[in-house]
């Protein structure tokens, strides 16, 4: 499957982004691009309760995601509303 993806990327002239740089390793909330940073903010605030893989409260998860994204991408405007969980 990876070979097919690499060939498709080569044909389309796309560069595959590395998947590193997660807020919660090993694979929760990647923020290696500004788009993924924005997506992490949106996804974190959609939870209605803390996910089973997270040991803290839902409030702390959302605030951690907001803080980490803001640290990495200061140009992203975060609002008080984005720090409130359970918007979905």
PDB file of N, CA, C and O in Angstrom, chain B, residues numbered from 101:
ATOM      1  N   UNK B 101       0.827  -1.194   0.000  1.00  0.00           N
ATOM      2  CA  UNK B 101       0.000   0.000   0.000  1.00  0.00           C
ATOM      3  C   UNK B 101       0.874   1.263   0.000  1.00  0.00           C
ATOM      4  O   UNK B 101       0.576   2.237  -0.691  1.00  0.00           O
ATOM      5  N   UNK B 102       1.965   1.227   0.791  1.00  0.00           N
ATOM      6  CA  UNK B 102       2.836   2.393   0.877  1.00  0.00           C
ATOM      7  C   UNK B 102       3.470   2.701  -0.478  1.00  0.00           C
ATOM      8  O   UNK B 102       3.639   3.866  -0.840  1.00  0.00           O
ATOM      9  N   UNK B 103       3.814   1.665  -1.213  1.00  0.00           N
ATOM     10  CA  UNK B 103       4.425   1.864  -2.529  1.00  0.00           C
ATOM     11  C   UNK B 103       3.439   2.571  -3.454  1.00  0.00           C
ATOM     12  O   UNK B 103       3.817   3.479  -4.194  1.00  0.00           O
ATOM     13  N   UNK B 104       2.185   2.156  -3.410  1.00  0.00           N
ATOM     14  CA  UNK B 104       1.164   2.792  -4.244  1.00  0.00           C
ATOM     15  C   UNK B 104       1.009   4.261  -3.868  1.00  0.00           C
ATOM     16  O   UNK B 104       0.902   5.117  -4.746  1.00  0.00           O
ATOM     17  N   UNK B 105       0.996   4.559  -2.564  1.00  0.00           N
ATOM     18  CA  UNK B 105       0.873   5.948  -2.117  1.00  0.00           C
ATOM     19  C   UNK B 105       2.068   6.773  -2.571  1.00  0.00           C
ATOM     20  O   UNK B 105       1.910   7.917  -2.996  1.00  0.00           O
ATOM     21  N   UNK B 106       3.272   6.191  -2.480  1.00  0.00           N
ATOM     22  CA  UNK B 106       4.469   6.910  -2.911  1.00  0.00           C
ATOM     23  C   UNK B 106       4.435   7.179  -4.408  1.00  0.00           C
ATOM     24  O   UNK B 106       4.805   8.263  -4.858  1.00  0.00           O
ATOM     25  N   UNK B 107       3.983   6.173  -5.190  1.00  0.00           N
ATOM     26  CA  UNK B 107       3.895   6.361  -6.634  1.00  0.00           C
ATOM     27  C   UNK B 107       2.859   7.424  -6.987  1.00  0.00           C
ATOM     28  O   UNK B 107       3.098   8.255  -7.864  1.00  0.00           O
ATOM     29  N   UNK B 108       1.714   7.405  -6.314  1.00  0.00           N
ATOM     30  CA  UNK B 108       0.674   8.407  -6.573  1.00  0.00           C
ATOM     31  C   UNK B 108       1.184   9.800  -6.218  1.00  0.00           C
ATOM     32  O   UNK B 108       0.928  10.758  -6.947  1.00  0.00           O
ATOM     33  N   UNK B 109       1.897   9.915  -5.115  1.00  0.00           N
ATOM     34  CA  UNK B 109       2.448  11.206  -4.716  1.00  0.00           C
ATOM     35  C   UNK B 109       3.465  11.699  -5.738  1.00  0.00           C
ATOM     36  O   UNK B 109       3.514  12.888  -6.053  1.00  0.00           O
ATOM     37  N   UNK B 110       4.276  10.777  -6.253  1.00  0.00           N
ATOM     38  CA  UNK B 110       5.281  11.159  -7.246  1.00  0.00           C
ATOM     39  C   UNK B 110       4.614  11.631  -8.530  1.00  0.00           C
ATOM     40  O   UNK B 110       5.046  12.615  -9.131  1.00  0.00           O
ATOM     41  N   UNK B 111       3.567  10.938  -8.952  1.00  0.00           N
ATOM     42  CA  UNK B 111       2.854  11.307 -10.176  1.00  0.00           C
ATOM     43  C   UNK B 111       2.195  12.669 -10.016  1.00  0.00           C
ATOM     44  O   UNK B 111       2.229  13.495 -10.927  1.00  0.00           O
ATOM     45  N   UNK B 112       1.596  12.897  -8.854  1.00  0.00           N
ATOM     46  CA  UNK B 112       0.900  14.159  -8.620  1.00  0.00           C
ATOM     47  C   UNK B 112       1.833  15.283  -8.200  1.00  0.00           C
ATOM     48  O   UNK B 112       1.409  16.434  -8.098  1.00  0.00           O
ATOM     49  N   UNK B 113       3.103  14.962  -7.953  1.00  0.00           N
ATOM     50  CA  UNK B 113       4.066  15.970  -7.544  1.00  0.00           C
ATOM     51  C   UNK B 113       3.878  16.419  -6.110  1.00  0.00           C
ATOM     52  O   UNK B 113       4.274  17.526  -5.744  1.00  0.00           O
ATOM     53  N   UNK B 114       3.268  15.558  -5.289  1.00  0.00           N
ATOM     54  CA  UNK B 114       3.025  15.915  -3.897  1.00  0.00           C
ATOM     55  C   UNK B 114       4.160  15.400  -3.025  1.00  0.00           C
ATOM     56  O   UNK B 114       4.766  14.366  -3.307  1.00  0.00           O
ATOM     57  N   UNK B 115       4.427  16.128  -1.984  1.00  0.00           N
ATOM     58  CA  UNK B 115       5.430  15.714  -1.009  1.00  0.00           C
ATOM     59  C   UNK B 115       4.696  15.235   0.229  1.00  0.00           C
ATOM     60  O   UNK B 115       3.854  15.946   0.776  1.00  0.00           O
ATOM     61  N   UNK B 116       5.021  14.018   0.671  1.00  0.00           N
ATOM     62  CA  UNK B 116       4.367  13.475   1.859  1.00  0.00           C
ATOM     63  C   UNK B 116       4.941  14.141   3.105  1.00  0.00           C
ATOM     64  O   UNK B 116       6.158  14.215   3.278  1.00  0.00           O
ATOM     65  N   UNK B 117       4.059  14.620   3.964  1.00  0.00           N
ATOM     66  CA  UNK B 117       4.492  15.251   5.208  1.00  0.00           C
ATOM     67  C   UNK B 117       4.881  14.182   6.224  1.00  0.00           C
ATOM     68  O   UNK B 117       4.192  13.168   6.336  1.00  0.00           O
ATOM     69  N   UNK B 118       5.962  14.384   6.961  1.00  0.00           N
ATOM     70  CA  UNK B 118       6.295  13.427   8.017  1.00  0.00           C
ATOM     71  C   UNK B 118       5.217  13.460   9.101  1.00  0.00           C
ATOM     72  O   UNK B 118       4.622  14.507   9.358  1.00  0.00           O
ATOM     73  N   UNK B 119       4.970  12.318   9.733  1.00  0.00           N
ATOM     74  CA  UNK B 119       3.880  12.230  10.690  1.00  0.00           C
ATOM     75  C   UNK B 119       4.336  12.492  12.121  1.00  0.00           C
ATOM     76  O   UNK B 119       3.554  12.250  13.040  1.00  0.00           O
ATOM     77  N   UNK B 120       5.515  12.957  12.357  1.00  0.00           N
ATOM     78  CA  UNK B 120       5.978  13.196  13.712  1.00  0.00           C
ATOM     79  C   UNK B 120       5.318  14.410  14.344  1.00  0.00           C
ATOM     80  O   UNK B 120       4.423  15.015  13.756  1.00  0.00           O
ATOM     81  N   UNK B 121       5.756  14.759  15.525  1.00  0.00           N
ATOM     82  CA  UNK B 121       5.298  15.947  16.234  1.00  0.00           C
ATOM     83  C   UNK B 121       3.831  15.853  16.659  1.00  0.00           C
ATOM     84  O   UNK B 121       2.962  16.549  16.134  1.00  0.00           O
ATOM     85  N   UNK B 122       3.591  14.975  17.622  1.00  0.00           N
ATOM     86  CA  UNK B 122       2.258  14.790  18.172  1.00  0.00           C
ATOM     87  C   UNK B 122       2.160  15.458  19.535  1.00  0.00           C
ATOM     88  O   UNK B 122       3.144  15.515  20.274  1.00  0.00           O
ATOM     89  N   UNK B 123       0.978  15.965  19.872  1.00  0.00           N
ATOM     90  CA  UNK B 123       0.778  16.546  21.200  1.00  0.00           C
ATOM     91  C   UNK B 123       0.800  15.447  22.246  1.00  0.00           C
ATOM     92  O   UNK B 123       1.411  15.601  23.303  1.00  0.00           O
ATOM     93  N   UNK B 124       0.131  14.331  21.950  1.00  0.00           N
ATOM     94  CA  UNK B 124       0.100  13.186  22.853  1.00  0.00           C
ATOM     95  C   UNK B 124       0.633  11.968  22.115  1.00  0.00           C
ATOM     96  O   UNK B 124      -0.125  11.268  21.444  1.00  0.00           O
ATOM     97  N   UNK B 125       1.949  11.706  22.235  1.00  0.00           N
ATOM     98  CA  UNK B 125       2.516  10.536  21.560  1.00  0.00           C
ATOM     99  C   UNK B 125       1.863   9.258  22.065  1.00  0.00           C
ATOM    100  O   UNK B 125       1.410   9.249  23.209  1.00  0.00           O
ATOM    101  N   UNK B 126       1.782   8.193  21.303  1.00  0.00           N
ATOM    102  CA  UNK B 126       2.513   8.041  20.060  1.00  0.00           C
ATOM    103  C   UNK B 126       1.792   8.580  18.833  1.00  0.00           C
ATOM    104  O   UNK B 126       2.441   8.832  17.818  1.00  0.00           O
ATOM    105  N   UNK B 127       0.458   8.770  18.884  1.00  0.00           N
ATOM    106  CA  UNK B 127      -0.204   9.152  17.633  1.00  0.00           C
ATOM    107  C   UNK B 127      -1.498   9.953  17.802  1.00  0.00           C
ATOM    108  O   UNK B 127      -2.418   9.809  16.997  1.00  0.00           O
ATOM    109  N   UNK B 128      -1.578  10.772  18.809  1.00  0.00           N
ATOM    110  CA  UNK B 128      -2.785  11.572  19.028  1.00  0.00           C
ATOM    111  C   UNK B 128      -2.501  13.055  18.791  1.00  0.00           C
ATOM    112  O   UNK B 128      -1.577  13.621  19.376  1.00  0.00           O
ATOM    113  N   UNK B 129      -3.292  13.668  17.941  1.00  0.00           N
ATOM    114  CA  UNK B 129      -3.220  15.092  17.623  1.00  0.00           C
ATOM    115  C   UNK B 129      -1.874  15.499  17.003  1.00  0.00           C
ATOM    116  O   UNK B 129      -1.062  16.159  17.651  1.00  0.00           O
ATOM    117  N   UNK B 130      -1.646  15.100  15.739  1.00  0.00           N
ATOM    118  CA  UNK B 130      -0.434  15.558  15.064  1.00  0.00           C
ATOM    119  C   UNK B 130      -0.508  17.062  14.807  1.00  0.00           C
ATOM    120  O   UNK B 130      -1.565  17.588  14.458  1.00  0.00           O
ATOM    121  N   UNK B 131       0.622  17.747  14.982  1.00  0.00           N
ATOM    122  CA  UNK B 131       0.662  19.195  14.735  1.00  0.00           C
ATOM    123  C   UNK B 131       1.887  19.567  13.901  1.00  0.00           C
ATOM    124  O   UNK B 131       2.480  20.628  14.091  1.00  0.00           O
ATOM    125  N   UNK B 132       2.257  18.681  12.976  1.00  0.00           N
ATOM    126  CA  UNK B 132       3.452  18.954  12.176  1.00  0.00           C
ATOM    127  C   UNK B 132       3.202  19.923  11.028  1.00  0.00           C
ATOM    128  O   UNK B 132       4.143  20.316  10.339  1.00  0.00           O
ATOM    129  N   UNK B 133       1.945  20.316  10.810  1.00  0.00           N
ATOM    130  CA  UNK B 133       1.652  21.383   9.847  1.00  0.00           C
ATOM    131  C   UNK B 133       0.631  22.321  10.493  1.00  0.00           C
ATOM    132  O   UNK B 133      -0.033  21.956  11.463  1.00  0.00           O
ATOM    133  N   UNK B 134       0.516  23.509   9.956  1.00  0.00           N
ATOM    134  CA  UNK B 134      -0.432  24.463  10.528  1.00  0.00           C
ATOM    135  C   UNK B 134      -1.880  23.960  10.366  1.00  0.00           C
ATOM    136  O   UNK B 134      -2.726  24.201  11.227  1.00  0.00           O
ATOM    137  N   UNK B 135      -2.147  23.272   9.273  1.00  0.00           N
ATOM    138  CA  UNK B 135      -3.475  22.706   9.064  1.00  0.00           C
ATOM    139  C   UNK B 135      -3.808  21.652  10.102  1.00  0.00           C
ATOM    140  O   UNK B 135      -4.934  21.596  10.598  1.00  0.00           O
ATOM    141  N   UNK B 136      -2.838  20.820  10.430  1.00  0.00           N
ATOM    142  CA  UNK B 136      -3.057  19.801  11.454  1.00  0.00           C
ATOM    143  C   UNK B 136      -3.169  20.438  12.828  1.00  0.00           C
ATOM    144  O   UNK B 136      -3.865  19.915  13.697  1.00  0.00           O
ATOM    145  N   UNK B 137      -2.495  21.556  13.034  1.00  0.00           N
ATOM    146  CA  UNK B 137      -2.648  22.283  14.292  1.00  0.00           C
ATOM    147  C   UNK B 137      -4.066  22.801  14.460  1.00  0.00           C
ATOM    148  O   UNK B 137      -4.657  22.683  15.534  1.00  0.00           O
ATOM    149  N   UNK B 138      -4.604  23.369  13.406  1.00  0.00           N
ATOM    150  CA  UNK B 138      -5.997  23.854  13.445  1.00  0.00           C
ATOM    151  C   UNK B 138      -6.968  22.696  13.649  1.00  0.00           C
ATOM    152  O   UNK B 138      -7.943  22.807  14.392  1.00  0.00           O
ATOM    153  N   UNK B 139      -6.682  21.590  12.979  1.00  0.00           N
ATOM    154  CA  UNK B 139      -7.535  20.417  13.112  1.00  0.00           C
ATOM    155  C   UNK B 139      -7.488  19.865  14.538  1.00  0.00           C
ATOM    156  O   UNK B 139      -8.510  19.428  15.066  1.00  0.00           O
ATOM    157  N   UNK B 140      -6.321  19.882  15.155  1.00  0.00           N
ATOM    158  CA  UNK B 140      -6.198  19.404  16.537  1.00  0.00           C
ATOM    159  C   UNK B 140      -7.076  20.239  17.469  1.00  0.00           C
ATOM    160  O   UNK B 140      -7.724  19.699  18.366  1.00  0.00           O
ATOM    161  N   UNK B 141      -7.097  21.545  17.258  1.00  0.00           N
ATOM    162  CA  UNK B 141      -7.960  22.409  18.073  1.00  0.00           C
ATOM    163  C   UNK B 141      -9.430  22.036  17.891  1.00  0.00           C
ATOM    164  O   UNK B 141     -10.181  21.929  18.860  1.00  0.00           O
ATOM    165  N   UNK B 142      -9.820  21.844  16.656  1.00  0.00           N
ATOM    166  CA  UNK B 142     -11.218  21.511  16.366  1.00  0.00           C
ATOM    167  C   UNK B 142     -11.596  20.157  16.947  1.00  0.00           C
ATOM    168  O   UNK B 142     -12.653  20.018  17.562  1.00  0.00           O
ATOM    169  N   UNK B 143     -10.749  19.167  16.758  1.00  0.00           N
ATOM    170  CA  UNK B 143     -11.059  17.815  17.237  1.00  0.00           C
ATOM    171  C   UNK B 143     -11.078  17.731  18.753  1.00  0.00           C
ATOM    172  O   UNK B 143     -11.942  17.065  19.323  1.00  0.00           O
ATOM    173  N   UNK B 144     -10.156  18.384  19.402  1.00  0.00           N
ATOM    174  CA  UNK B 144     -10.102  18.311  20.869  1.00  0.00           C
ATOM    175  C   UNK B 144     -11.366  18.877  21.493  1.00  0.00           C
ATOM    176  O   UNK B 144     -11.858  18.350  22.491  1.00  0.00           O
ATOM    177  N   UNK B 145     -11.888  19.934  20.919  1.00  0.00           N
ATOM    178  CA  UNK B 145     -13.071  20.565  21.514  1.00  0.00           C
ATOM    179  C   UNK B 145     -14.359  19.815  21.190  1.00  0.00           C
ATOM    180  O   UNK B 145     -15.422  20.171  21.699  1.00  0.00           O
ATOM    181  N   UNK B 146     -14.282  18.788  20.356  1.00  0.00           N
ATOM    182  CA  UNK B 146     -15.477  18.017  20.019  1.00  0.00           C
ATOM    183  C   UNK B 146     -15.752  16.865  20.995  1.00  0.00           C
ATOM    184  O   UNK B 146     -16.854  16.317  21.003  1.00  0.00           O
ATOM    185  N   UNK B 147     -14.778  16.500  21.802  1.00  0.00           N
ATOM    186  CA  UNK B 147     -14.990  15.402  22.751  1.00  0.00           C
ATOM    187  C   UNK B 147     -16.046  15.787  23.785  1.00  0.00           C
ATOM    188  O   UNK B 147     -16.100  16.933  24.230  1.00  0.00           O
ATOM    189  N   UNK B 148     -16.874  14.832  24.158  1.00  0.00           N
ATOM    190  CA  UNK B 148     -17.864  15.050  25.213  1.00  0.00           C
ATOM    191  C   UNK B 148     -17.355  14.536  26.554  1.00  0.00           C
ATOM    192  O   UNK B 148     -17.837  14.949  27.609  1.00  0.00           O
ATOM    193  N   UNK B 149     -16.374  13.627  26.507  1.00  0.00           N
ATOM    194  CA  UNK B 149     -15.703  13.142  27.715  1.00  0.00           C
ATOM    195  C   UNK B 149     -14.271  12.800  27.333  1.00  0.00           C
ATOM    196  O   UNK B 149     -13.958  12.616  26.157  1.00  0.00           O
ATOM    197  N   UNK B 150     -13.411  12.718  28.333  1.00  0.00           N
ATOM    198  CA  UNK B 150     -12.001  12.435  28.065  1.00  0.00           C
ATOM    199  C   UNK B 150     -11.879  11.060  27.409  1.00  0.00           C
ATOM    200  O   UNK B 150     -12.520  10.109  27.856  1.00  0.00           O
ATOM    201  N   UNK B 151     -11.069  10.941  26.357  1.00  0.00           N
ATOM    202  CA  UNK B 151     -10.902   9.645  25.706  1.00  0.00           C
ATOM    203  C   UNK B 151     -10.216   8.647  26.635  1.00  0.00           C
ATOM    204  O   UNK B 151      -9.525   9.035  27.578  1.00  0.00           O
ATOM    205  N   UNK B 152     -10.413   7.368  26.361  1.00  0.00           N
ATOM    206  CA  UNK B 152      -9.882   6.319  27.235  1.00  0.00           C
ATOM    207  C   UNK B 152      -8.357   6.326  27.301  1.00  0.00           C
ATOM    208  O   UNK B 152      -7.789   5.882  28.299  1.00  0.00           O
ATOM    209  N   UNK B 153      -7.685   6.819  26.267  1.00  0.00           N
ATOM    210  CA  UNK B 153      -6.224   6.826  26.261  1.00  0.00           C
ATOM    211  C   UNK B 153      -5.645   7.996  27.052  1.00  0.00           C
ATOM    212  O   UNK B 153      -4.439   8.039  27.295  1.00  0.00           O
ATOM    213  N   UNK B 154      -6.477   8.929  27.449  1.00  0.00           N
ATOM    214  CA  UNK B 154      -6.008  10.119  28.175  1.00  0.00           C
ATOM    215  C   UNK B 154      -6.316   9.969  29.658  1.00  0.00           C
ATOM    216  O   UNK B 154      -7.434   9.610  30.025  1.00  0.00           O
ATOM    217  N   UNK B 155      -5.343  10.238  30.502  1.00  0.00           N
ATOM    218  CA  UNK B 155      -5.507  10.036  31.942  1.00  0.00           C
ATOM    219  C   UNK B 155      -6.047  11.246  32.690  1.00  0.00           C
ATOM    220  O   UNK B 155      -6.427  11.120  33.854  1.00  0.00           O
ATOM    221  N   UNK B 156      -6.091  12.395  32.069  1.00  0.00           N
ATOM    222  CA  UNK B 156      -6.559  13.602  32.739  1.00  0.00           C
ATOM    223  C   UNK B 156      -8.019  13.883  32.447  1.00  0.00           C
ATOM    224  O   UNK B 156      -8.738  13.038  31.912  1.00  0.00           O
ATOM    225  N   UNK B 157      -8.443  15.078  32.806  1.00  0.00           N
ATOM    226  CA  UNK B 157      -9.829  15.489  32.554  1.00  0.00           C
ATOM    227  C   UNK B 157      -9.968  16.001  31.122  1.00  0.00           C
ATOM    228  O   UNK B 157      -8.980  16.316  30.459  1.00  0.00           O
ATOM    229  N   UNK B 158     -11.192  16.074  30.672  1.00  0.00           N
ATOM    230  CA  UNK B 158     -11.454  16.603  29.333  1.00  0.00           C
ATOM    231  C   UNK B 158     -11.005  18.052  29.235  1.00  0.00           C
ATOM    232  O   UNK B 158     -10.436  18.466  28.225  1.00  0.00           O
ATOM    233  N   UNK B 159     -11.259  18.816  30.278  1.00  0.00           N
ATOM    234  CA  UNK B 159     -10.851  20.223  30.300  1.00  0.00           C
ATOM    235  C   UNK B 159      -9.334  20.359  30.136  1.00  0.00           C
ATOM    236  O   UNK B 159      -8.863  21.221  29.395  1.00  0.00           O
ATOM    237  N   UNK B 160      -8.574  19.506  30.830  1.00  0.00           N
ATOM    238  CA  UNK B 160      -7.112  19.597  30.724  1.00  0.00           C
ATOM    239  C   UNK B 160      -6.623  19.170  29.347  1.00  0.00           C
ATOM    240  O   UNK B 160      -5.637  19.715  28.851  1.00  0.00           O
ATOM    241  N   UNK B 161      -7.296  18.200  28.713  1.00  0.00           N
ATOM    242  CA  UNK B 161      -6.931  17.784  27.360  1.00  0.00           C
ATOM    243  C   UNK B 161      -7.092  18.944  26.388  1.00  0.00           C
ATOM    244  O   UNK B 161      -6.184  19.250  25.615  1.00  0.00           O
ATOM    245  N   UNK B 162      -8.249  19.582  26.433  1.00  0.00           N
ATOM    246  CA  UNK B 162      -8.537  20.688  25.505  1.00  0.00           C
ATOM    247  C   UNK B 162      -7.568  21.846  25.730  1.00  0.00           C
ATOM    248  O   UNK B 162      -7.055  22.420  24.770  1.00  0.00           O
ATOM    249  N   UNK B 163      -7.320  22.183  26.966  1.00  0.00           N
ATOM    250  CA  UNK B 163      -6.398  23.295  27.255  1.00  0.00           C
ATOM    251  C   UNK B 163      -4.961  22.960  26.871  1.00  0.00           C
ATOM    252  O   UNK B 163      -4.214  23.840  26.443  1.00  0.00           O
ATOM    253  N   UNK B 164      -4.565  21.692  27.020  1.00  0.00           N
ATOM    254  CA  UNK B 164      -3.223  21.285  26.617  1.00  0.00           C
ATOM    255  C   UNK B 164      -3.070  21.395  25.105  1.00  0.00           C
ATOM    256  O   UNK B 164      -2.063  21.905  24.613  1.00  0.00           O
ATOM    257  N   UNK B 165      -4.068  20.916  24.371  1.00  0.00           N
ATOM    258  CA  UNK B 165      -4.019  21.017  22.909  1.00  0.00           C
ATOM    259  C   UNK B 165      -3.948  22.483  22.497  1.00  0.00           C
ATOM    260  O   UNK B 165      -3.143  22.845  21.638  1.00  0.00           O
ATOM    261  N   UNK B 166      -4.772  23.319  23.093  1.00  0.00           N
ATOM    262  CA  UNK B 166      -4.772  24.741  22.745  1.00  0.00           C
ATOM    263  C   UNK B 166      -3.406  25.374  23.044  1.00  0.00           C
ATOM    264  O   UNK B 166      -2.888  26.140  22.232  1.00  0.00           O
ATOM    265  N   UNK B 167      -2.838  25.060  24.181  1.00  0.00           N
ATOM    266  CA  UNK B 167      -1.538  25.630  24.566  1.00  0.00           C
ATOM    267  C   UNK B 167      -0.427  25.176  23.627  1.00  0.00           C
ATOM    268  O   UNK B 167       0.386  25.989  23.186  1.00  0.00           O
ATOM    269  N   UNK B 168      -0.388  23.873  23.317  1.00  0.00           N
ATOM    270  CA  UNK B 168       0.674  23.336  22.462  1.00  0.00           C
ATOM    271  C   UNK B 168       0.577  23.875  21.032  1.00  0.00           C
ATOM    272  O   UNK B 168       1.594  24.191  20.415  1.00  0.00           O
ATOM    273  N   UNK B 169      -0.643  23.976  20.512  1.00  0.00           N
ATOM    274  CA  UNK B 169      -0.809  24.525  19.162  1.00  0.00           C
ATOM    275  C   UNK B 169      -0.378  25.980  19.135  1.00  0.00           C
ATOM    276  O   UNK B 169       0.306  26.406  18.205  1.00  0.00           O
ATOM    277  N   UNK B 170      -0.766  26.743  20.134  1.00  0.00           N
ATOM    278  CA  UNK B 170      -0.413  28.167  20.200  1.00  0.00           C
ATOM    279  C   UNK B 170       1.103  28.355  20.331  1.00  0.00           C
ATOM    280  O   UNK B 170       1.663  29.294  19.766  1.00  0.00           O
ATOM    281  N   UNK B 171       1.772  27.454  21.082  1.00  0.00           N
ATOM    282  CA  UNK B 171       3.227  27.527  21.217  1.00  0.00           C
ATOM    283  C   UNK B 171       3.910  27.295  19.872  1.00  0.00           C
ATOM    284  O   UNK B 171       4.862  27.991  19.522  1.00  0.00           O
ATOM    285  N   UNK B 172       3.416  26.311  19.125  1.00  0.00           N
ATOM    286  CA  UNK B 172       4.049  25.969  17.855  1.00  0.00           C
ATOM    287  C   UNK B 172       3.665  26.935  16.735  1.00  0.00           C
ATOM    288  O   UNK B 172       4.495  27.261  15.886  1.00  0.00           O
ATOM    289  N   UNK B 173       2.420  27.393  16.729  1.00  0.00           N
ATOM    290  CA  UNK B 173       1.931  28.276  15.672  1.00  0.00           C
ATOM    291  C   UNK B 173       1.312  29.528  16.296  1.00  0.00           C
ATOM    292  O   UNK B 173       0.088  29.605  16.409  1.00  0.00           O
ATOM    293  N   UNK B 174       2.110  30.496  16.699  1.00  0.00           N
ATOM    294  CA  UNK B 174       1.583  31.708  17.330  1.00  0.00           C
ATOM    295  C   UNK B 174       0.618  32.484  16.436  1.00  0.00           C
ATOM    296  O   UNK B 174      -0.194  33.266  16.930  1.00  0.00           O
ATOM    297  N   UNK B 175       0.706  32.269  15.119  1.00  0.00           N
ATOM    298  CA  UNK B 175      -0.183  33.000  14.214  1.00  0.00           C
ATOM    299  C   UNK B 175      -1.622  32.491  14.267  1.00  0.00           C
ATOM    300  O   UNK B 175      -2.531  33.178  13.801  1.00  0.00           O
ATOM    301  N   UNK B 176      -1.846  31.301  14.827  1.00  0.00           N
ATOM    302  CA  UNK B 176      -3.209  30.782  14.946  1.00  0.00           C
ATOM    303  C   UNK B 176      -3.881  31.489  16.111  1.00  0.00           C
ATOM    304  O   UNK B 176      -3.387  31.471  17.238  1.00  0.00           O
ATOM    305  N   UNK B 177      -5.015  32.111  15.819  1.00  0.00           N
ATOM    306  CA  UNK B 177      -5.778  32.769  16.875  1.00  0.00           C
ATOM    307  C   UNK B 177      -6.627  31.734  17.593  1.00  0.00           C
ATOM    308  O   UNK B 177      -7.443  31.048  16.977  1.00  0.00           O
ATOM    309  N   UNK B 178      -6.432  31.629  18.888  1.00  0.00           N
ATOM    310  CA  UNK B 178      -7.266  30.734  19.687  1.00  0.00           C
ATOM    311  C   UNK B 178      -8.198  31.603  20.523  1.00  0.00           C
ATOM    312  O   UNK B 178      -7.825  32.679  20.990  1.00  0.00           O
ATOM    313  N   UNK B 179      -9.403  31.114  20.695  1.00  0.00           N
ATOM    314  CA  UNK B 179     -10.403  31.871  21.441  1.00  0.00           C
ATOM    315  C   UNK B 179     -10.777  31.115  22.711  1.00  0.00           C
ATOM    316  O   UNK B 179     -10.429  29.948  22.884  1.00  0.00           O
ATOM    317  N   UNK B 180     -11.492  31.805  23.590  1.00  0.00           N
ATOM    318  CA  UNK B 180     -11.989  31.139  24.787  1.00  0.00           C
ATOM    319  C   UNK B 180     -12.929  29.994  24.410  1.00  0.00           C
ATOM    320  O   UNK B 180     -12.967  28.966  25.086  1.00  0.00           O
ATOM    321  N   UNK B 181     -13.676  30.176  23.343  1.00  0.00           N
ATOM    322  CA  UNK B 181     -14.607  29.131  22.898  1.00  0.00           C
ATOM    323  C   UNK B 181     -13.868  27.868  22.477  1.00  0.00           C
ATOM    324  O   UNK B 181     -14.374  26.765  22.678  1.00  0.00           O
ATOM    325  N   UNK B 182     -12.681  28.010  21.897  1.00  0.00           N
ATOM    326  CA  UNK B 182     -11.932  26.822  21.481  1.00  0.00           C
ATOM    327  C   UNK B 182     -11.360  26.062  22.665  1.00  0.00           C
ATOM    328  O   UNK B 182     -10.885  24.937  22.507  1.00  0.00           O
ATOM    329  N   UNK B 183     -11.397  26.658  23.846  1.00  0.00           N
ATOM    330  CA  UNK B 183     -10.918  25.988  25.048  1.00  0.00           C
ATOM    331  C   UNK B 183     -12.053  25.304  25.812  1.00  0.00           C
ATOM    332  O   UNK B 183     -11.832  24.727  26.877  1.00  0.00           O
ATOM    333  N   UNK B 184     -13.261  25.373  25.266  1.00  0.00           N
ATOM    334  CA  UNK B 184     -14.409  24.743  25.918  1.00  0.00           C
ATOM    335  C   UNK B 184     -14.708  23.408  25.251  1.00  0.00           C
ATOM    336  O   UNK B 184     -15.005  23.366  24.057  1.00  0.00           O
ATOM    337  N   UNK B 185     -14.633  22.318  26.007  1.00  0.00           N
ATOM    338  CA  UNK B 185     -14.912  21.007  25.429  1.00  0.00           C
ATOM    339  C   UNK B 185     -16.393  20.768  25.178  1.00  0.00           C
ATOM    340  O   UNK B 185     -17.252  21.462  25.720  1.00  0.00           O
ATOM    341  N   UNK B 186     -16.671  19.776  24.350  1.00  0.00           N
ATOM    342  CA  UNK B 186     -18.035  19.331  24.132  1.00  0.00           C
ATOM    343  C   UNK B 186     -18.873  20.195  23.228  1.00  0.00           C
ATOM    344  O   UNK B 186     -20.082  20.299  23.430  1.00  0.00           O
ATOM    345  N   UNK B 187     -18.262  20.827  22.222  1.00  0.00           N
ATOM    346  CA  UNK B 187     -19.003  21.705  21.321  1.00  0.00           C
ATOM    347  C   UNK B 187     -19.865  20.931  20.335  1.00  0.00           C
ATOM    348  O   UNK B 187     -20.809  21.494  19.781  1.00  0.00           O
ATOM    349  N   UNK B 188     -19.571  19.673  20.104  1.00  0.00           N
ATOM    350  CA  UNK B 188     -20.251  18.927  19.061  1.00  0.00           C
ATOM    351  C   UNK B 188     -21.663  18.571  19.435  1.00  0.00           C
ATOM    352  O   UNK B 188     -22.368  17.937  18.650  1.00  0.00           O
TER     353      UNK B 188
END
